[in-house]
C-alpha cells in the first residue's frame, strides 16, 4: 500500500517562506514610499522662481523704459493697454462735460476681478494719475485718494472737448510682499467738437511762470542717454524744492499711440541741474512735461522732442 504524503509543510519550509515573503514586502513598501515622495516633491513642494519687483523709493525710477543701469537697451512704453500682468484699470466714469469740474473714479482689479487695495507708496504717493488730451495738450499730474473698497477718486476738469488719455501709474503689493510696478491707460471723453492742435516746434528752452527752463541732451532711439534740465528764475529767485521726493518729474508721451514714459531724476542736483536718464523706445515725436516746485508751487515746462 503506497505511503501517504502529508499536505502540510514542515516547520523549516514555513520559516523560509515567511522570511522570503517579509523581504519582498519590505522591498515593495520601500519602492512605494519612494514613489510617493517623488510625486509630492514634483507637484507640491517646488519653489517658483523669484519675481522681479519694484521697490518704492525716491531714486531714479522709470515706468516703461530702461534705467541708467540698462544703457543700450530699449523698452516699450507703458499705458498702451487697459490690462497688463493680470491687472485691469476699471474706470467707473468715462465721460465728463468739457470745461466743467467733475470727478474721475476708478478701480484697479486683479485677475479674479477683485478690487486691489494694497499699493506701495512710490515718490510719496500710492497712485500717480496723468491726464492729457490726445493732441498732447491739457497735461495734468494728479494724485487720487482711495476708499476702503479700492475705489480711487480725484477731481478732474477736461478743459476742451475731445478724447483724453488717463494713465494710472502705481505699484501693487502682493500677499507675499512682492511688488509690481505698472502703468495702465484708458480713454476719457469730453463731448463736443474736437479741434486738435499741432505740436509746437522743437525747442530746448521754455518759459513758464517767469522761469526759464532749458535742457541739454540728445535722446536716441533704443539708447539710454542723460537729459539735464536747468531752471532759472532770475536773481533773488527762491531755490528749487523737492516735489514728491525729487527735484523734478519728467513724463514723455509719444505722438500717435501716446506711449508713456515716466522718468525720475538723480537723487541730488548735478551741477545745479536736474539730471534724468531717458530711454526712448523708437523714433518719432515726443512731448516732454517737466514738473518742478519753487516756493511750494508746482510748475510744468513742456517741450517737443524729435527722435530720429
C-alpha positions as CSV (number, residue, x, y, z in Angstrom):
1,X,0.0,0.0,0.0
2,X,1.6,3.4,-1.1
3,X,2.8,5.7,1.6
4,X,0.5,8.7,2.1
5,X,2.3,12.1,1.9
6,X,1.1,14.8,4.2
7,X,0.0,18.2,2.5
8,X,1.1,20.3,5.5
9,X,4.6,21.8,5.0
10,X,7.2,21.2,7.6
11,X,8.3,23.9,10.0
12,X,11.6,24.6,8.2
13,X,9.9,25.3,4.9
14,X,7.3,27.5,6.6
15,X,10.0,29.6,8.3
16,X,11.8,30.1,5.0
17,X,8.7,31.2,3.2
18,X,8.0,33.8,5.9
19,X,11.5,35.2,5.7
20,X,11.3,35.5,1.9
21,X,7.9,37.0,2.0
22,X,9.0,39.6,4.5
23,X,11.9,40.6,2.3
24,X,9.7,41.0,-0.7
25,X,7.1,43.1,1.2
26,X,9.9,45.4,2.6
27,X,11.2,46.0,-1.0
28,X,7.7,46.7,-2.3
29,X,6.9,49.1,0.6
30,X,10.2,51.0,0.1
31,X,9.6,51.4,-3.6
32,X,6.1,52.7,-3.0
33,X,7.2,55.2,-0.4
34,X,9.9,56.4,-2.8
35,X,7.3,56.9,-5.5
36,X,5.1,58.9,-3.1
37,X,7.9,61.2,-2.0
38,X,9.0,61.8,-5.6
39,X,5.4,62.7,-6.6
40,X,4.9,65.1,-3.7
41,X,8.2,66.8,-4.5
42,X,7.4,67.3,-8.1
43,X,3.8,68.6,-7.6
44,X,3.6,70.3,-4.2
45,X,7.0,71.3,-2.9
46,X,8.6,73.1,-5.8
47,X,9.6,76.7,-5.2
48,X,8.8,79.1,-8.1
49,X,11.4,81.5,-9.4
50,X,11.6,84.8,-7.7
51,X,9.6,87.5,-9.5
52,X,11.2,90.8,-10.4
53,X,9.7,93.5,-8.3
54,X,9.9,97.3,-8.0
55,X,10.7,98.7,-4.6
56,X,9.3,102.0,-3.5
57,X,11.7,104.9,-3.0
58,X,12.9,108.2,-4.3
59,X,15.8,107.3,-6.5
60,X,15.7,107.1,-10.3
61,X,12.6,105.3,-11.4
62,X,11.2,104.7,-14.9
63,X,7.9,103.1,-15.9
64,X,8.0,101.8,-19.4
65,X,11.7,102.5,-20.2
66,X,15.1,101.3,-19.1
67,X,17.1,103.0,-16.3
68,X,20.7,104.1,-16.4
69,X,21.8,100.6,-15.5
70,X,20.2,99.3,-18.7
71,X,22.1,101.6,-21.1
72,X,22.0,100.4,-24.7
73,X,18.7,98.5,-24.3
74,X,15.2,99.5,-25.4
75,X,11.9,99.1,-23.8
76,X,8.3,99.6,-24.8
77,X,6.4,102.5,-23.2
78,X,3.6,101.9,-20.8
79,X,0.0,103.0,-20.7
80,X,-0.9,101.5,-24.1
81,X,-3.2,98.9,-22.6
82,X,-6.1,98.9,-20.1
83,X,-4.9,95.4,-18.8
84,X,-1.4,94.0,-18.1
85,X,0.1,91.2,-15.9
86,X,-3.3,90.2,-14.6
87,X,-4.4,93.7,-13.6
88,X,-7.1,95.8,-15.2
89,X,-7.9,99.5,-14.9
90,X,-11.7,99.8,-14.5
91,X,-13.0,103.4,-14.8
92,X,-16.4,103.9,-13.2
93,X,-16.9,107.2,-15.1
94,X,-15.5,107.8,-18.6
95,X,-17.4,110.9,-19.8
96,X,-17.4,114.5,-18.5
97,X,-18.7,117.8,-19.9
98,X,-15.9,119.9,-21.3
99,X,-14.8,122.8,-19.1
100,X,-16.9,121.7,-16.1
101,X,-15.5,120.4,-12.8
102,X,-16.1,116.7,-12.5
103,X,-14.7,113.7,-10.7
104,X,-12.9,110.6,-12.1
105,X,-13.5,107.3,-10.2
106,X,-11.8,104.0,-11.0
107,X,-10.6,100.8,-9.5
108,X,-7.6,98.5,-10.2
109,X,-8.8,94.9,-10.4
110,X,-6.8,91.6,-10.2
111,X,-7.2,88.6,-12.4
112,X,-10.3,87.5,-10.4
113,X,-11.9,90.9,-10.9
114,X,-11.4,91.8,-7.3
115,X,-10.5,95.4,-6.4
116,X,-6.9,95.8,-5.4
117,X,-6.4,97.7,-2.1
118,X,-2.7,97.2,-1.4
119,X,-0.3,99.7,-3.1
120,X,3.2,100.8,-2.3
121,X,4.0,104.4,-1.7
122,X,6.3,105.4,-4.5
123,X,7.6,109.0,-4.6
124,X,5.4,110.0,-1.7
125,X,2.1,108.8,-3.3
126,X,0.5,105.4,-3.9
127,X,-1.1,106.5,-7.2
128,X,0.1,108.9,-9.8
129,X,-2.5,109.8,-12.5
130,X,-1.6,111.6,-15.7
131,X,-4.3,113.0,-17.9
132,X,-3.8,114.6,-21.3
133,X,-5.8,115.2,-24.5
134,X,-4.9,113.1,-27.5
135,X,-3.3,116.1,-29.2
136,X,-1.0,116.2,-26.1
137,X,-2.5,119.4,-24.7
138,X,-4.0,119.9,-21.3
139,X,-1.5,117.9,-19.3
140,X,-2.4,117.2,-15.6
141,X,-0.5,115.3,-12.9
142,X,-3.0,114.3,-10.2
143,X,-2.9,112.1,-7.1
144,X,-6.3,110.3,-6.4
145,X,-7.3,109.1,-2.9
146,X,-8.5,105.5,-2.3
147,X,-11.6,104.4,-0.4
148,X,-11.6,101.2,1.7
149,X,-13.3,99.3,-1.1
150,X,-10.4,100.1,-3.5
151,X,-12.2,102.9,-5.4
152,X,-9.9,105.8,-6.3
153,X,-11.4,109.3,-6.9
154,X,-10.0,112.7,-7.9
155,X,-11.5,116.0,-9.0
156,X,-10.9,116.4,-12.8
157,X,-11.8,119.0,-15.3
158,X,-11.4,118.2,-19.0
159,X,-10.9,121.7,-20.3
160,X,-11.6,121.1,-24.0
161,X,-13.8,118.7,-26.0
162,X,-12.2,115.6,-27.3
163,X,-10.8,112.2,-26.3
164,X,-8.4,112.3,-23.4
165,X,-6.0,109.7,-22.2
166,X,-5.7,108.8,-18.5
167,X,-2.6,106.9,-17.2
168,X,-2.7,105.2,-13.8
169,X,0.9,104.8,-12.6
170,X,1.2,102.6,-9.5
171,X,2.9,99.7,-7.7
172,X,0.8,96.8,-6.3
173,X,1.8,94.8,-3.2
174,X,1.0,91.1,-3.2
175,X,0.2,89.0,-0.1
176,X,3.8,87.7,0.0
177,X,5.1,91.3,0.0
178,X,6.2,91.2,-3.7
179,X,5.7,94.4,-5.6
180,X,4.9,95.0,-9.3
181,X,5.1,98.4,-11.0
182,X,2.5,99.1,-13.7
183,X,1.1,101.8,-15.9
184,X,-2.4,101.2,-17.3
185,X,-4.3,103.5,-19.6
186,X,-7.9,104.3,-20.6
187,X,-9.7,106.9,-22.7
188,X,-12.0,109.6,-21.3
189,X,-14.4,111.6,-23.4
190,X,-15.5,115.3,-23.2
191,X,-18.3,115.6,-25.8
192,X,-18.1,118.3,-28.4
193,X,-16.3,119.4,-31.5
194,X,-12.7,118.3,-31.4
195,X,-10.2,120.6,-33.0
196,X,-6.7,119.1,-32.4
197,X,-3.8,121.5,-32.1
198,X,-0.5,120.8,-33.8
199,X,2.6,120.2,-31.7
200,X,4.8,123.2,-31.1
201,X,8.1,123.2,-32.9
202,X,11.0,121.6,-31.1
203,X,13.0,123.9,-28.8
204,X,15.4,123.3,-25.9
205,X,14.2,126.2,-23.8
206,X,10.8,127.3,-22.5
207,X,9.4,129.9,-20.2
208,X,6.8,129.1,-17.5
209,X,5.6,131.4,-14.7
210,X,8.6,133.6,-15.1
211,X,11.1,130.7,-15.0
212,X,13.4,129.9,-17.9
213,X,13.8,126.1,-18.3
214,X,16.3,124.7,-20.7
215,X,17.7,121.2,-21.3
216,X,20.8,119.6,-22.7
217,X,21.0,116.1,-24.2
218,X,20.2,114.3,-27.4
219,X,17.9,111.3,-26.9
220,X,18.4,108.4,-29.3
221,X,16.0,105.6,-30.2
222,X,16.8,102.5,-28.1
223,X,19.6,104.1,-26.1
224,X,19.6,105.5,-22.6
225,X,21.1,108.9,-22.5
226,X,21.3,111.8,-20.0
227,X,18.9,114.7,-20.2
228,X,19.7,117.6,-17.8
229,X,17.3,120.5,-17.1
230,X,18.4,123.9,-15.7
231,X,15.7,126.1,-14.1
232,X,16.5,129.8,-13.8
233,X,14.2,132.2,-12.1
234,X,16.5,135.2,-12.2
235,X,18.4,136.9,-9.4
236,X,16.8,136.6,-6.0
237,X,14.5,133.7,-7.0
238,X,13.7,131.0,-4.5
239,X,15.7,127.8,-4.8
240,X,14.4,124.6,-6.4
241,X,12.5,122.4,-3.9
242,X,11.8,118.7,-3.8
243,X,8.5,117.7,-5.2
244,X,7.2,114.2,-4.4
245,X,10.7,113.4,-3.1
246,X,12.6,114.5,-6.2
247,X,13.8,117.8,-7.7
248,X,11.7,117.1,-10.8
249,X,9.5,114.6,-12.6
250,X,9.6,114.0,-16.3
251,X,6.8,112.5,-18.3
252,X,7.3,111.8,-22.0
253,X,4.4,110.9,-24.4
254,X,4.9,109.6,-27.9
255,X,2.8,111.2,-30.6
256,X,0.4,108.8,-32.3
257,X,-0.1,105.9,-29.9
258,X,0.6,108.1,-26.7
259,X,3.1,105.6,-25.3
260,X,4.0,106.7,-21.8
261,X,7.4,107.2,-20.1
262,X,7.6,108.4,-16.5
263,X,11.2,109.1,-15.6
264,X,12.6,110.4,-12.2
265,X,16.0,112.1,-11.8
266,X,19.1,111.5,-9.9
267,X,18.6,111.9,-6.1
268,X,20.6,115.1,-6.0
269,X,21.2,118.0,-8.3
270,X,24.1,117.6,-10.7
271,X,25.9,121.0,-11.2
272,X,22.7,122.7,-10.3
273,X,20.7,120.8,-12.8
274,X,18.0,118.1,-12.6
275,X,19.5,115.1,-14.4
276,X,17.5,112.2,-15.9
277,X,18.4,109.1,-17.8
278,X,15.9,108.7,-20.6
279,X,15.3,105.8,-23.0
280,X,13.1,106.5,-26.0
281,X,11.9,103.1,-27.4
282,X,11.7,104.3,-31.0
283,X,11.9,107.2,-33.4
284,X,9.1,109.7,-33.5
285,X,7.9,112.9,-32.0
286,X,7.5,113.1,-28.2
287,X,6.1,115.7,-25.8
288,X,8.1,116.2,-22.6
289,X,6.4,117.5,-19.4
290,X,8.8,118.6,-16.6
291,X,7.2,119.1,-13.2
292,X,9.2,121.2,-10.7
293,X,8.5,123.1,-7.5
294,X,9.6,126.5,-6.2
295,X,8.1,128.3,-3.1
296,X,5.6,125.5,-2.6
297,X,4.1,125.8,-6.0
298,X,4.4,123.2,-8.8
299,X,5.0,124.4,-12.4
300,X,5.2,122.4,-15.6
301,X,7.5,123.1,-18.5
302,X,6.7,121.5,-21.9
303,X,8.9,120.6,-24.8
304,X,8.6,118.9,-28.2
305,X,11.3,116.4,-28.9
306,X,12.1,114.6,-32.2
307,X,13.9,111.3,-32.0
308,X,15.4,110.1,-35.3
